[in-house]
Amino acid sequence: MVGGSLRKLHLTLIAFGSALCLVTASSAQETSWAKLRDQASQLHQQGKYADAAEVAQEALKAAERTFGTQHLNVAKSLEILSVLYFAQGKMAEAEPLAKRALSIVEEEKGKEHLDTATAVKILGGIYMMQGRYDAAEPLLKRALVISERTIGPGHPETAKHLGNLGGLYLARGKRFKAERYLKRALAIWDKEANPDPVYGVTSMTNLAEVYARKGKYDEAERLYQRGLAVRERAFGKDHPQVADVLRNYGAFLHKAGKGREAVSVEERLKNIQSKDSRSQRPGNRP
């Protein structure tokens, strides 16, 4: 299920909360940009990625007009738009935006800053989704090293990078490396009262896939069920991020010989996808 692994990695890249620090808006133009940015973020949280991308395009234009083309707030807008394209599978559109964002952040913050790690992670994830694993691996490793040096090996932000590398190795079929990184990530999330519903759950479901490949079906199913419960609490039962867990959980249930349960999960997935398709039609932006 390499495709499932790739899909799950993209979920590790679309949480805006981990993006670079912002310069505070003050003028009317800056306030206008901030409102567009926040609107895009709100639509993203609702799972309305296409609508969010349209707003993010306007936010990028506003940022360039207001701050100039090399400003950190422009980099923020570039990151937001790139991960929204990423979420829709539009890698050709996402890649140049991510590269430009990384160039700005490195110039303004330096090559070892935590914000640089975020920009590096996004570009590495795009390369992975394109199947460019040799290009993705050094970037994801670089992001991890920056995080470990900056905030420590046990920080939740570091867990995100560990999970990304675990996802990469799972996609490459390097099961033992994947398991090692994913267990490290999950050990950090287990110490949190509320594991991150994007990054933490991705580590859970990727590790579940590792266990399934080893025939450890009981352990795998517990992780899928745990991840599903965390996402449902965070996003609601009909969110696209819940659908991502259901997609992989259903495939696992078939593999485990639980056809009846798999059909039930897949029916629920179809219902979510139907609702999501209707919500993305033009004119449905709130």
C-alpha positions as CSV (number, residue, x, y, z in Angstrom):
1,M,0.0,0.0,0.0
2,V,2.6,2.5,-1.0
3,G,0.0,4.8,-2.4
4,G,-1.6,4.9,1.0
5,S,1.6,5.8,2.6
6,L,2.1,8.7,0.2
7,R,-1.4,10.0,0.9
8,K,-0.8,9.9,4.6
9,L,2.5,11.8,4.3
10,H,0.6,14.7,2.7
11,L,-1.5,14.9,5.8
12,T,1.6,15.6,7.7
13,L,2.2,18.8,5.7
14,I,-1.1,20.6,5.8
15,A,-1.3,21.9,9.4
16,F,-0.9,25.6,9.1
17,G,-0.1,25.9,12.8
18,S,3.5,24.7,12.2
19,A,4.3,27.2,9.6
20,L,6.7,30.1,10.1
21,C,6.2,32.9,12.5
22,L,4.4,35.9,11.1
23,V,5.2,39.6,11.1
24,T,2.4,41.4,12.9
25,A,-0.1,43.1,10.6
26,S,-0.8,46.8,11.4
27,S,-1.8,48.8,8.4
28,A,-5.1,48.5,6.5
29,Q,-3.4,46.5,3.7
30,E,-1.7,44.3,6.2
31,T,-5.0,43.7,7.9
32,S,-6.6,42.8,4.6
33,W,-3.8,40.2,4.0
34,A,-4.2,38.8,7.5
35,K,-7.9,38.3,7.0
36,L,-7.4,36.5,3.7
37,R,-4.8,34.3,5.3
38,D,-7.1,33.5,8.2
39,Q,-10.0,32.8,5.8
40,A,-7.8,30.3,3.9
41,S,-6.8,28.7,7.1
42,Q,-10.5,28.4,8.2
43,L,-11.5,26.8,4.9
44,H,-8.5,24.4,5.2
45,Q,-9.6,23.3,8.6
46,Q,-13.1,22.6,7.2
47,G,-11.5,20.4,4.5
48,K,-12.5,22.8,1.7
49,Y,-9.1,22.7,0.0
50,A,-10.1,24.0,-3.4
51,D,-11.9,27.0,-1.9
52,A,-9.1,27.6,0.5
53,A,-6.6,27.6,-2.4
54,E,-8.6,30.3,-4.2
55,V,-8.5,32.5,-1.1
56,A,-4.8,31.7,-0.5
57,Q,-4.0,32.9,-4.1
58,E,-5.6,36.3,-3.2
59,A,-3.6,36.3,0.1
60,L,-0.4,35.8,-1.8
61,K,-1.1,38.6,-4.1
62,A,-2.0,40.9,-1.2
63,A,1.2,39.9,0.6
64,E,3.4,40.7,-2.4
65,R,1.7,44.1,-2.9
66,T,1.9,45.0,0.8
67,F,5.3,43.6,1.9
68,G,7.3,43.1,-1.3
69,T,8.3,39.8,-2.9
70,Q,11.0,38.7,-0.4
71,H,9.1,39.2,2.9
72,L,8.5,36.5,5.4
73,N,4.8,37.0,5.2
74,V,5.0,36.3,1.5
75,A,6.8,33.1,2.4
76,K,4.0,32.3,4.7
77,S,1.5,32.8,1.9
78,L,3.6,30.7,-0.4
79,E,3.7,27.8,2.1
80,I,-0.1,27.9,2.7
81,L,-0.8,27.8,-1.0
82,S,1.7,25.1,-1.7
83,V,0.3,22.8,0.9
84,L,-3.2,23.4,-0.3
85,Y,-2.2,22.4,-3.8
86,F,-0.4,19.5,-2.2
87,A,-3.6,18.4,-0.5
88,Q,-5.3,18.4,-3.9
89,G,-2.5,16.4,-5.6
90,K,-1.3,19.4,-7.6
91,M,2.4,18.8,-7.2
92,A,3.4,20.8,-10.3
93,E,1.8,23.9,-8.8
94,A,3.0,23.2,-5.3
95,E,6.7,22.6,-6.0
96,P,7.8,26.1,-7.3
97,L,5.9,27.8,-4.5
98,A,7.6,25.6,-1.9
99,K,11.0,26.3,-3.4
100,R,10.4,30.0,-3.4
101,A,9.2,30.0,0.2
102,L,12.3,28.0,1.3
103,S,14.6,30.5,-0.5
104,I,13.0,33.5,1.3
105,V,13.1,31.8,4.8
106,E,16.7,30.7,4.4
107,E,17.7,34.3,3.4
108,E,15.7,35.9,6.2
109,K,16.1,33.4,9.1
110,G,19.2,31.4,8.2
111,K,19.7,27.7,7.3
112,E,19.4,26.4,10.8
113,H,16.2,28.1,12.0
114,L,13.1,26.1,12.9
115,D,11.1,28.0,10.3
116,T,13.6,26.8,7.7
117,A,12.9,23.2,8.9
118,T,9.2,23.7,8.1
119,A,9.9,25.0,4.6
120,V,12.4,22.2,4.0
121,K,9.8,19.6,5.2
122,I,7.2,20.9,2.8
123,L,9.5,20.7,-0.2
124,G,10.7,17.2,0.8
125,G,7.1,16.0,1.1
126,I,6.4,17.3,-2.4
127,Y,9.3,15.4,-3.8
128,M,8.1,12.3,-2.0
129,M,4.6,12.5,-3.5
130,Q,6.3,12.8,-6.9
131,G,8.2,9.6,-6.2
132,R,11.5,11.4,-6.0
133,Y,12.6,9.6,-2.9
134,D,16.3,10.3,-3.4
135,A,15.6,14.0,-3.4
136,A,13.1,13.9,-0.6
137,E,15.2,11.9,1.9
138,P,18.0,14.5,2.5
139,L,15.5,17.2,2.9
140,L,13.4,15.4,5.5
141,K,16.6,14.4,7.3
142,R,17.7,18.0,7.3
143,A,14.4,19.1,8.8
144,L,14.7,16.5,11.6
145,V,18.3,17.5,12.4
146,I,17.4,21.2,12.6
147,S,14.4,20.4,14.9
148,E,16.5,18.2,17.2
149,R,19.2,20.8,17.5
150,T,16.8,23.7,18.0
151,I,14.1,22.3,20.3
152,G,15.3,18.9,21.3
153,P,14.7,15.2,20.4
154,G,11.6,14.8,22.5
155,H,9.6,17.8,21.3
156,P,6.3,17.3,19.5
157,E,7.6,19.4,16.6
158,T,10.5,16.9,16.3
159,A,7.9,14.1,16.3
160,K,6.4,15.5,13.2
161,H,9.7,15.2,11.3
162,L,10.3,11.7,12.7
163,G,6.9,10.7,11.4
164,N,7.7,12.1,8.0
165,L,10.9,10.1,7.7
166,G,9.0,7.0,8.8
167,G,6.4,7.6,6.0
168,L,9.2,8.0,3.5
169,Y,10.9,4.7,4.5
170,L,7.5,3.0,4.4
171,A,6.9,4.2,0.9
172,R,10.3,3.0,-0.1
173,G,9.6,-0.4,1.3
174,K,12.3,0.0,4.1
175,R,10.0,-1.5,6.8
176,F,12.6,-1.7,9.6
177,K,13.8,1.9,9.2
178,A,10.1,3.0,9.0
179,E,9.3,1.2,12.2
180,R,12.2,2.7,14.1
181,Y,11.3,6.3,13.2
182,L,7.6,5.8,13.6
183,K,8.0,4.3,17.1
184,R,10.2,7.2,18.1
185,A,7.5,9.6,16.9
186,L,4.7,7.8,18.6
187,A,6.6,7.6,21.9
188,I,6.6,11.4,21.9
189,W,2.9,11.7,21.0
190,D,2.1,9.2,23.7
191,K,3.3,11.7,26.3
192,E,0.9,14.3,25.0
193,A,-2.6,14.6,26.6
194,N,-4.0,15.2,23.1
195,P,-1.8,13.7,20.3
196,D,-1.7,16.0,17.2
197,P,-4.7,14.9,15.1
198,V,-2.7,15.3,11.9
199,Y,0.9,14.4,12.6
200,G,0.2,12.1,15.6
201,V,-2.5,10.1,13.8
202,T,-0.3,9.8,10.7
203,S,2.4,8.2,12.7
204,M,-0.2,5.8,14.2
205,T,-1.6,4.7,10.9
206,N,1.7,4.4,9.2
207,L,3.0,2.3,12.1
208,A,-0.3,0.3,11.8
209,E,0.7,-0.4,8.2
210,V,4.1,-1.6,9.2
211,Y,2.5,-4.0,11.7
212,A,0.1,-5.2,9.1
213,R,2.9,-6.1,6.7
214,K,4.5,-8.1,9.5
215,G,1.2,-9.9,10.1
216,K,0.6,-8.2,13.5
217,Y,-3.0,-7.5,12.7
218,D,-4.3,-7.0,16.3
219,E,-1.6,-4.3,17.0
220,A,-2.3,-2.7,13.6
221,E,-6.1,-2.6,14.1
222,R,-5.7,-1.0,17.6
223,L,-3.6,1.8,16.0
224,Y,-6.1,2.4,13.2
225,Q,-9.0,2.6,15.6
226,R,-7.1,4.9,17.9
227,G,-6.1,7.2,15.1
228,L,-9.7,7.3,13.8
229,A,-11.0,8.2,17.2
230,V,-8.5,11.1,17.5
231,R,-9.4,12.5,14.1
232,E,-13.1,12.2,14.7
233,R,-12.8,14.2,18.0
234,A,-10.7,16.8,16.4
235,F,-12.4,17.3,13.0
236,G,-15.8,15.7,13.2
237,K,-17.0,12.4,11.6
238,D,-17.3,13.7,8.0
239,H,-14.0,15.5,7.5
240,P,-11.6,14.6,4.7
241,Q,-8.9,13.8,7.2
242,V,-11.2,11.2,8.8
243,A,-11.7,9.8,5.3
244,D,-8.0,9.3,4.9
245,V,-7.9,7.1,7.9
246,L,-11.0,5.2,6.8
247,R,-9.4,4.6,3.3
248,N,-6.4,2.9,4.8
249,Y,-8.3,1.1,7.6
250,G,-10.7,-0.4,5.0
251,A,-7.8,-1.7,2.9
252,F,-6.3,-3.2,6.1
253,L,-9.5,-4.9,7.1
254,H,-9.7,-6.6,3.7
255,K,-6.1,-7.8,4.1
256,A,-6.9,-9.1,7.6
257,G,-9.8,-11.1,6.3
258,K,-12.5,-9.0,7.8
259,G,-14.5,-8.4,4.7
260,R,-17.8,-7.4,6.5
261,E,-16.1,-4.8,8.6
262,A,-14.2,-3.5,5.5
263,V,-17.4,-3.0,3.6
264,S,-18.9,-1.0,6.4
265,V,-15.9,1.2,6.6
266,E,-15.9,1.7,2.8
267,E,-19.5,2.7,2.8
268,R,-18.8,5.3,5.3
269,L,-15.9,6.5,3.3
270,K,-18.1,6.8,0.2
271,N,-20.6,9.0,2.1
272,I,-17.8,11.4,3.2
273,Q,-16.4,11.6,-0.3
274,S,-19.8,12.4,-1.7
275,K,-20.3,15.2,0.8
276,D,-16.8,16.5,0.2
277,S,-17.4,16.5,-3.6
278,R,-20.6,18.6,-3.2
279,S,-18.9,21.0,-0.8
280,Q,-16.1,21.7,-3.4
281,R,-18.4,22.8,-6.2
282,P,-18.0,26.4,-7.4
283,G,-20.1,28.9,-5.5
284,N,-20.1,26.9,-2.2
285,R,-17.5,29.1,-0.5
286,P,-19.1,30.6,2.7
